[in-house]
């Protein structure tokens, strides 16, 4: 299974914009906050693995 690392760039209501950090990638990924750990803030580093997000 793949693993991807992200950083939260911004939080807008029920959604967060994530930027991939493990490779050079300019596009942001919009993710519903319900899928993310509840204690996230802007700048939080996340790991996506096995179809779930966890804080690094």
C-alpha positions in Angstrom: 0.0 0.0 0.0 1.2 3.5 -0.8 2.0 6.1 1.9 2.0 9.8 1.3 3.0 12.7 3.5 1.1 16.0 3.6 1.1 19.3 5.4 -2.1 21.3 6.1 -1.8 24.6 4.2 -5.2 26.0 5.2 -8.5 25.1 6.9 -11.7 26.5 5.5 -14.8 25.4 7.4 -15.4 21.7 7.0 -12.5 21.2 4.6 -8.7 21.4 4.7 -6.2 22.0 1.9 -3.3 19.6 2.0 0.1 19.9 0.1 2.1 16.8 -0.6 5.6 17.0 0.9 7.2 13.6 0.1 7.5 14.5 -3.6 7.6 17.8 -5.6 3.9 18.4 -6.3 2.3 21.9 -6.6 -1.4 21.1 -6.5 -3.4 21.2 -3.2 -5.7 18.4 -2.2 -9.1 19.3 -0.7 -10.1 16.9 2.1 -13.1 16.9 4.4 -12.1 17.5 8.0 -14.3 14.6 9.1 -11.6 12.3 7.5 -8.7 14.0 9.4 -7.7 13.7 13.0 -9.7 16.2 15.1 -6.6 18.0 16.6 -5.3 19.3 13.3 -4.2 22.9 12.7 -2.5 24.7 9.9 1.0 23.4 9.5 0.2 20.0 10.9 2.1 17.2 9.1 0.0 14.2 8.1 0.7 10.6 6.9 -1.8 9.0 4.6 -1.6 5.2 4.7 -4.2 2.4 4.5 -6.9 4.9 3.5 -6.6 6.9 6.7 -4.7 10.0 7.9 -2.6 10.2 11.0 -0.4 13.0 12.5 3.3 12.7 12.1 
